[in-house]
Amino acid sequence: MALVTRSLPIRARLEPRPEPPFDRLYDPLVHDLVHEGELARERFASRWPDTAALRRLAETKRAPLGKELARSLAEYHRRLGATEASLAALERVARGEAVCTVAGQQPAPLGGPLYSLHKTASAAGMCGVVTQRTGVPCVPLFWMHGEDSDFAEIRSATLGGPGLELRDLTLPAAAHPEGGLVGSLPTGPLARLVEQALAVWSGLGGAGEARTLLETPLSRARDLGEAYSALMLALFGGCGLVVVDPRLPEFRAAARDLIDRYLERAESLSAAARAAGDLLERRIGRRPLADPALESFVFAVEDGVRRKVTVAEARSLGRQKPLSPSVALRPVIQDGVFPTVAMACGASEIAYLAQLREVFEGVGVAAACPVPRLSATWMPPAAVELLQASGAQAWDLVAGADQALKSLAEREVPAEVRAELERARLSTLQALERFAGTSARVDPSLPQMVESARGKVDYQFARLLEGLTSKSRHRLERLHPEWPRVRYYLLPGDRLQERRLASLEVIAYRGAAAASELCELAEEQAERLERGAHEHLVLDL
């Protein structure tokens, strides 16, 4: 039964657990964190259900931003078309009146993968809950990770459109120099990819709004990073979202003291992170950050190119050379420069944050409380039609759409046809059984031969039933050509949909209002998480 919350229909709420078919939603560390297990209490200084700890964190971290950083961020927001709500939220943070909930993601075409949309909505949705529980004003913060250089990870976007025929759109390799910051990619190739996407989405109800949301940022932005920031500001401006671009010189200046603190203790902090990795590997079976990633926590940035440097080289470069944090230091910088109290996280982020507790403590930064982000699978209209026609449960359709279609095809074979085939089968098998008994009069070995023939005849009757089902299925597929593609849309590449489909696919279907609807849903989820209810949602597009 669909539970309609506001205008966004919730088809199902699913509790992740280790048993199939829900195992692909389950992560043992996330489960431990939600339920405040032993490992979570050991590895995280504060946890979402602990209101007293959250209040202490908010009171401790609330502080004004440096004047230069505040000025630079305000100019950045105005240039990218931030709403009055976002500008007002930034002012509150800058004056030290408010704390932040945070989410972050590398910039990517078409809003990046769907979980980027879910994650940002989670940061926005948690704000009201933080304010209510701590008494401290809270605003959402988005960390646009434009200093990343992994072009392969962000260059492609997958979308389906009304026909559910998945298309992979890709930025050209020539757009990215080796080691170049992905945030600095030019807007020209991005604009061409946007036009391709809009052609795929043509005819969808929100395609016009998706066009505005994609083209307006391109008109203001100088590169992919700024276009991504402007897109997030447009989507979540009503929630007062504030965006951080770590490439800003004023931000790098504000972060430098934290980087220097790390460099003073780099060897001991690396050793502590390795030891934490050993512990996590024993407890959850994986090491979030491998040892090579812990040799040095910084990159040098020169002429827009990022390269890993040793600790000794980083120390020798001096403060005039820009240094960029790796994944092992980036959350420390984020939580040290801004008054963050809660971070919307996926399972991998929760895992590496668990490995970094000693790094936070060693640099003297209070870590934001990790909170599992909103997680969802979206059902397009064709999937909803198949769900209703088949009578399957929502997640059974997601995990096995082909089986649901097959079962429906079997039921679609007329009852009288199935009954006639079954009568013929039983009559034939019974006749052969009688013959087996009489054939023994000729030779004692003949009943065995007849039984073998009986098995083959039964198999052929099964083939006839399969043929009937196949013809029924072909008829269904002619009437509903999208149904065979549902399986690929709901689990593209056999991965969770939110890890493959582009964020703006939802906007192309539902319009820009989907972002604010998700924020409301995320606020509700944040309240449910406080009570230990962690769920994956199935939503209607």
Salt bridges, closest charged atoms under 4 A:
GLU19 OE1 - ARG17 NE 3.99
ASP27 OD1 - ARG286 NH2 3.02
GLU36 OE2 - ARG47 NE 2.79
GLU42 OE1 - ARG283 NH1 3.39
GLU68 OE1 - ARG71 NH2 2.84
GLU75 OE2 - ARG71 NH1 3.09
GLU91 OE1 - ARG95 NH1 3.51
GLU97 OE1 - ARG92 NE 3.44
GLU97 OE2 - ARG95 NE 2.71
GLU147 OE2 - ARG252 NH2 2.77
ASP148 OD1 - HIS145 NE2 3.88
GLU165 OE2 - ARG485 NH2 3.69
ASP168 OD1 - ARG500 NH2 3.52
GLU195 OE2 - ARG211 NH1 3.42
GLU215 OE2 - ARG211 NH1 2.69
ASP223 OD2 - ARG247 NH1 2.85
GLU226 OE2 - ARG79 NH2 2.74
GLU226 OE2 - ARG222 NH2 2.98
ASP245 OD2 - ARG247 NH2 2.84
GLU250 OE2 - ARG71 NH2 3.34
ASP257 OD1 - ARG319 NH2 3.36
ASP260 OD1 - ARG256 NE 3.07
ASP260 OD2 - ARG319 NH1 2.30
GLU267 OE1 - ARG315 NH2 2.92
ASP278 OD1 - ARG287 NH2 2.28
GLU281 OE1 - ARG287 NH2 3.01
ASP291 OD1 - ARG287 NH1 3.44
GLU302 OE1 - ARG307 NE 3.40
GLU313 OE2 - ARG307 NH2 2.75
GLU349 OE2 - LYS119 NZ 3.13
GLU358 OE1 - ARG43 NH2 2.70
GLU361 OE2 - ARG357 NE 2.87
ASP402 OD1 - ARG473 NH2 2.43
GLU412 OE1 - ARG475 NH2 3.05
GLU420 OE1 - ARG423 NH2 2.50
GLU422 OE2 - ARG425 NH2 2.94
GLU451 OE2 - ARG454 NH1 3.61
ASP458 OD1 - ARG425 NH1 2.92
GLU477 OE2 - ARG473 NE 2.83
ASP494 OD1 - ARG24 NH2 3.31
GLU498 OE1 - HIS118 ND1 2.84
GLU498 OE2 - ARG373 NH2 3.02
GLU517 OE1 - ARG510 NH2 3.39
GLU520 OE1 - ARG6 NE 2.82
GLU524 OE1 - ARG6 NH1 3.63
GLU524 OE2 - ARG13 NH2 2.67
GLU530 OE2 - ARG133 NE 3.46
GLU535 OE1 - ARG13 NH1 3.26
GLU535 OE2 - ARG528 NH2 2.58
ASP540 OD2 - ARG11 NH2 2.46
